[in-house]
Amino acid sequence: MFWKKKKDSKDVAKSRLKLVLTQDRLNCSPDMLEAMKTDILQVIAKYMDFDEKAMDIQISQSQSAEDGKPVLVANIPVLSLRKMK
């Protein structure tokens, strides 16, 4: 069974700071991020059922040290695929 490690307040603060810095570099407001998240979820909902409470969508810096470009990271637990009409 998979158990998630509870994040320390230090880890939460670090994650929030990364998000704020990325938003600042992108000139992307929290409202715009929320609108993107909503649009993405509406499209995904057409094709599958997913666990909204367990999902995590973030914009962060690329792990590649060379480019450092922002990346969209989405962890969306899929419950089932919908049948196409």
FENCORHU-V855237 format. One record per backbone hydrogen bond with DSSP energy under -1.0 kcal/mol. NH is the residue of the N-H (numbers start at 0). CO is the residue of the C=O. Records with the same first field share a line. If there is no record, write none. Layout:
BEGIN
NH: CO  CO
END
This chain:
BEGIN
11: 7
12: 8
13: 9
14: 10
15: 11
16: 12
17: 13
18: 14
19: 15
20: 16
21: 17
22: 18
23: 19
24: 20
25: 21
26: 22
27: 22
32: 28
33: 29
34: 30
35: 31
36: 32
37: 33
38: 34
39: 35
40: 36
41: 37
42: 38
43: 39
44: 40
45: 42
46: 43
47: 43
48: 79
50: 76
55: 74
57: 72
59: 70
61: 68
67: 63
70: 59
72: 57
74: 55
78: 48
79: 48
81: 46
END
